[in-house]
Amino acid sequence: MKTLRTTLLVLGGGLAALAPMTAPARGFRPAAPVVVSFAAPESIKRLERSRYKVDFFHLANQFESQGNKAFCGPTSSVIVLNAVRMGNDAVAKPQDPSLVSAEDRARLPPGFDPLFYRYTQNNFFDEKVREVKTRSEVFGQPRGEDGQSDAGIQLRQLAGMLAAQGLDVKLRVLNDSLKDAVVREELKKNLKTQGDYVIINYFRPVLGQQGGGHVSPLAAYDAKSDSFLVMDVNATDQRWVWVKASSLLASMRTPDVQENRGYLLVKEGRPAQARSTP
């Protein structure tokens, strides 16, 4: 019964922190509000004057909200995968049969395929991704007979999942060896160039937000306000926000289960690039 009560407590109140499952950040106090809502007039000014916003338009065109509280990592991945590969017919993309029931299919004209070829939060977990971590393991199923539960998705695991999808992924863990100035310049460079994207793993309380660890794409940078636009995939409870750079980096420089959080630099992998070359 004790185990059941513990499980229900996690499922009822902790799934917001499941992706990734977080260890409490130590040695910090919640900061004063450091975010500006994307819907605010100030946000329009920042986006208009930004010189680091190439990624925004591609990500916005493929944006979707996470379907459950554990899937901020898969959702961010799906948005980036679709942003990278939509329009490139040389790279095969999957369908998601779960989107149309057998009952609905029976009503369609013979031979008509109602599905698009695109990545979804369900078909993201293909055979290669499941070698890194399965959907069931994300929700807490132990890996192997003697394995321990490792619910959620840590940043290093997410990097492995995206690499399994054929993307070129660089992992950046914000430990003491990675200085803020280097991080800020690398993020700015990525947001100014076409075809590569940033997925960040950060701790909400550092930004004065409710919740725990979270994953979302980064979409733009505004030099005047020294702030980044976080395209929050939890569109049910949160909004896209501009975050002061120092606060965003501090939110990534917090401990997770095994190491600090950080970010991923993602672009198309070499095999896919080769296939798309005339």
N, C-alpha and C positions, 0 to 999 in steps of 0.2 A: 504493500500500500504506500509505503514511503517513496518507493521508486515511481509509482504512478503519480503521486502528488508532485514530485519533482519534475516529471515529464510534462505534466499539465501546466506547471508554472512556467516552464521554458516556452511551451507552445503558446500560452496565453499572453505572456508579457515580454518574452525575450526574442521573438523571431525578428524583430526590427534590427537586432544586433547579430542575427545569424549569418549575414552575408557581408563581410566575414564574421564568424563568431569571435567575439572580442574579449581580450583581457582588459580590465579597467586600466585606463591611463593613469600613471602615478606622477605625483609631483606637479600637478597643474590645477589652476582654479579657473572655472568657467569665465571666459572673457566677456566684456561688455559687447553688445551687438556690433558685429563687424561686417554684416551682410546688407546688401541692397537688393530688393526684389527685382526680378526681371521685368515685372509689370510697372515699376515706378518710372516717373518721367526722367529721373537721373539715369536710369538704365538705357533709355533711348540715346541719350547724349554719349554715354560711354561706348555703345556699340557703333554709333555713327562715326566717332572720331578714332576708333581703334584701328591700328595698322597691323593687328595680329588677330585676324578673324576669318582666315580662309576656311578653317575647319567648321566654323559655325554653320554655314549654309548647307554643307553636306550632312552634318549630323542632324540638323533640324529637319531635313527632308526625310530622314530615316528614323526619327525619334519615336519611341514607344515607352509607355510606363510599365514598370515591373508588375507582373501578374500576381505575385505573392511576396511576402515580406522577406523571404530568403533569397530572392533572385536578383538583387541589384547587380551582382557580378555577371551572371549570364545575360541580363538585359543590356548592360553596358557593352558587353561583347557582341551581342547581336546587332546593336545599333552601329557599332564600328565595322563589323563584317559586312553589313549591307551598304554602308557608306563607301567602303573600299571596293566592293565587287559588283554592285548594281551597275549595269551598263557594260560590263565586261563579259561578253558571251563566251570567251575562251576559258573562263573558270566555271566549272559545273557547280550549281547551287542546289540545295535540297528542297524538297517539298515537305509539308507538314500534314499528313493525312488526318490527324486528330482535329483539324479545324473544320472539317465537313463530315457529318455523320453518315453512316450507311443509309439511314432513312432518307436524308436529304439527297444523297447521290441517286437514290432510286427514282427521284422525281425529275432528274435532269435528262436532257436529250441523250440518246445513246452515243457514246464516244466522246462526250464533252467532259473536259477536265476542268474542274472549278478551282484548282489550286494554283497559286503562284509559285515560282521557284525563288525562294528567299529564306533567310535564316529566321528562326523563331526561337522563343525561349524553351520550346519543347525539343525541336530537332537539333538544337545546339549540342545536346548530349548524344552525339553520334558514337560509333564504336571506338574511334581513336580518343575522343574526349573522355569516355568512360574508363579508359585505361589510366587516366590521371585521377579522376574522381567521378563517381556516378551520381545521378540525381538523388538516389536513396541515401548515399553517404552525405550529401549536402544537408539532408534532413536528419542526419544523426545515426544512420546505420553504420555499425562498425565495419571496417575493411578486413575481410578474412575472418576465420573462426576465432582467432585469439586477438583480433585487433581491438583498439579502443575507438569510441565514438569521436569523430572530429567534424562536428556539424559546421556548416557554413563553408566559405571558400576563402582561404588566405591568399594574399596577393601573389605569392610564388606559385601556388596551385593554379590561379587564374592565368598566369603567364604560360604555364604548361598546357592549359586547355586551349588557349589561343594559338600556341605553337602547333598543337595537334590539329588545328583547323588549317594549317599551312601558312600562317602569318609569321612575319618577322617581328619578334618581340624582344625588347630590351627591358630588363627589370632594374628599377632604381629603388633601393631601400634607403630611407633617410636615416642613416646612422651618423655617427660623429665624423666619419671620413668624407661625407658628402655635404659641402657647404651651401648655405642658402643662396649665395650669389651665383654659384654654378647651376643650381637647380632652376632659379628664376630665368637665367639666360637660355637654358636648354628647353624649358617649357615655351618661352617666347619664340624661339627659333622654330619649334615644331608647329606652333599655331600660325606661323607666317608662311609655312610651306605646304604645298599641295600633296595629298596622298598619304600623309602620316597623321596619326592621332595620339591623344593622351588619355589614358584612363587612370584616375586617381583613387587611392584608398585612404580615407581620412576618418577622423574621430569627431563626430558631430558636437559633443559638448564643448570642445575647444572653441567652436564658432557660436556658442550660445544656443545651439539647437537641441531639440529633444532626440533621444535615440543613442545609438552607440556607433560602432564602426560601419562605414558605408562606402560604396563604390559608385562612381559616376564618371562620364566623360567630361573633359575640360574643353571649352568651346572658344574662348577668346581671352584677350588680355588688353587692358586699357592702361597706357603708360601714365597719363595724368593723375589718375586715382590710384595707380599701382595696384590694380585689382584684376582677378581672374574671374571669368564666368564659368560657374559650375552648372552643368546641364543635369540637374538632379533627376534621377530616373524614378524616384518615388513621387510621382505626380499626384498621388492621392492625398498625402499628408504634407508635402513640402512644395517649394517652388524653385525654379531656376534662380540662382542668386549670384551677384557679384561679391567676391570675397577679397578682403585686403590680402595682398600677397604674403605678408609676414604671418598673418593668422592662418592662412591656408597651409603654408609650409609647416607651421607649428602643429596643425591638426594632423598632418601626415607624419610628423616626427614624434609619434606616440607608439608605445609597444602594443603589438598584437599577440597572438598565441605564442609564436616562437621568435619573432623578430619585429623590428619596427615596420610601420606602414610605409607607403611610398607611392610610386606610380609606374605605369607601363608606357613605353613608346612603341606604337604599333604601326606596321605598314604591311603591304603585300609581300608574301614570301617569294623567293627566287624562282621556284618551279612554276608558280602561277604567272610570274612576270615573263618567264621564258615562253610559256604557252601562248601568251597574249601578244608576243612580238611577231609582226608580219614576216 
